[in-house]
Amino acid sequence: MPKFVIERELPGAGQLSDQDIQAVSQKSCGVLRELGPEIQWLHSYVTDNKIYCIYVAPN
């Protein structure tokens, strides 16, 4: 299945606590569940002001 990168602008992302990052991730995974079971989150990268999420999906 193809891999995709979603770039999310989140000012101050690099300063978020582990708990805050986990809350952001859980919200994203909830959205994915609504879109369908064929979309799967793999991992994310956090920078100062952005989060890059790597997913696999059919399209």
Secondary structure, 3 states (H helix, E strand, C coil): CCEEEEEEECCCHHHCCHHHHHHHHHHHHHHHHHHCCCCEEEEEEECCCEEEEEEECCC
